């Protein structure tokens, strides 16, 4: 009887488990090419992950934002400094936040949150 109870409990639990749902859908992943100025193409998705191997100081602009972006949308940047010199990232159009320094050979993750009109820096973390 005890085994039957345990089995029924496991079956009920398994039937009630739901898949993880992300509030903004699947992430869009984009690889950026390092350059002194990077113009992001129109930001359409509500969860965007950008990766970039930096080899120079960069200014990033997001001049075009899709009208369907929801307040709370996220943009995550993963920078890996790929040369012997440290680089800086300056945030331009529609990206508000202090300049980020990336030491030589290190990785930095920067996250922005959308307030309905612009993206504001939420966090910046050096991961190695």
C-alpha positions in Angstrom: 0.0 0.0 0.0 2.9 2.4 0.9 4.5 1.7 -2.5 1.2 2.4 -4.3 0.9 5.8 -2.4 4.4 6.8 -3.4 3.8 5.8 -7.0 0.6 7.8 -7.2 2.3 10.8 -5.6 5.1 10.7 -8.2 2.6 10.4 -11.1 0.5 13.4 -9.8 3.7 15.5 -9.3 4.9 14.6 -12.8 1.6 15.6 -14.4 1.7 19.0 -12.7 5.2 20.0 -13.7 5.2 22.7 -16.3 7.9 23.7 -18.7 10.0 26.8 -17.9 8.5 29.8 -19.6 10.5 32.9 -20.3 8.4 36.1 -20.0 9.6 37.5 -23.4 10.1 34.3 -25.4 13.3 32.9 -26.7 16.4 34.9 -26.8 17.9 36.3 -30.1 21.7 35.8 -30.2 23.9 38.0 -32.4 27.7 38.1 -32.8 29.0 41.6 -33.2 32.2 42.4 -35.2 34.6 44.6 -33.2 34.9 48.1 -34.6 35.3 51.6 -33.2 31.6 52.2 -33.7 28.9 49.5 -33.8 25.4 50.4 -34.9 23.0 47.7 -33.7 20.4 46.7 -36.3 16.8 47.3 -35.2 16.2 45.7 -31.8 13.0 43.7 -32.2 13.2 40.9 -29.7 12.6 41.4 -26.0 15.6 39.3 -25.0 18.7 39.9 -27.0 22.2 38.5 -26.3 25.1 40.1 -28.1 28.7 38.6 -28.1 31.8 40.5 -29.2 35.5 39.7 -29.2 36.9 43.2 -28.7 40.2 44.5 -30.1 39.7 48.2 -29.9 37.7 50.8 -27.9 34.1 50.7 -29.0 31.0 53.0 -29.0 27.7 51.1 -29.4 24.5 52.7 -30.6 21.0 51.3 -30.8 19.4 54.0 -32.9 16.4 51.9 -34.1 14.1 50.3 -31.5 11.1 48.3 -32.6 7.7 49.7 -31.5 6.7 46.3 -30.2 9.4 46.2 -27.5 7.9 45.7 -24.1 8.9 47.5 -21.0 11.3 45.2 -19.1 13.0 43.9 -22.3 16.6 42.9 -21.8 19.8 43.3 -23.8 22.8 41.4 -22.7 26.3 42.0 -24.0 29.2 39.5 -23.5 32.5 41.1 -24.3 35.8 39.2 -24.4 38.9 41.3 -24.8 41.1 39.5 -27.3 44.3 41.5 -27.4 47.1 42.5 -25.1 45.5 46.0 -24.5 42.5 46.8 -22.4 39.5 48.2 -24.2 36.6 50.5 -23.2 32.9 50.3 -24.3 31.0 53.6 -24.5 27.3 53.4 -24.6 25.6 55.7 -27.2 22.1 56.2 -28.6 19.3 54.5 -26.6 21.9 52.8 -24.3 22.3 54.7 -21.0 25.1 53.8 -18.6 28.7 54.5 -17.6 31.6 53.4 -19.8 32.8 49.8 -19.3 36.5 48.9 -19.1 37.5 45.4 -20.2 41.0 44.3 -19.1 43.2 42.4 -21.4 42.2 38.8 -21.9 39.1 39.2 -19.7 35.3 38.7 -20.2 32.7 41.2 -19.1 28.9 40.8 -19.2 26.7 43.9 -19.3 22.9 43.8 -19.0 20.4 46.5 -19.9 16.7 46.8 -19.2 14.2 48.7 -21.4 12.0 51.3 -19.7 9.7 51.9 -22.7 11.9 54.5 -24.4 15.6 53.6 -23.8 17.8 50.8 -22.4 19.4 51.5 -19.0 22.4 49.6 -17.7 21.3 47.2 -15.0 24.5 45.3 -14.2 28.1 44.9 -15.4 30.2 42.0 -14.2 33.7 40.8 -15.0 33.4 37.0 -15.0 37.1 36.0 -15.1 
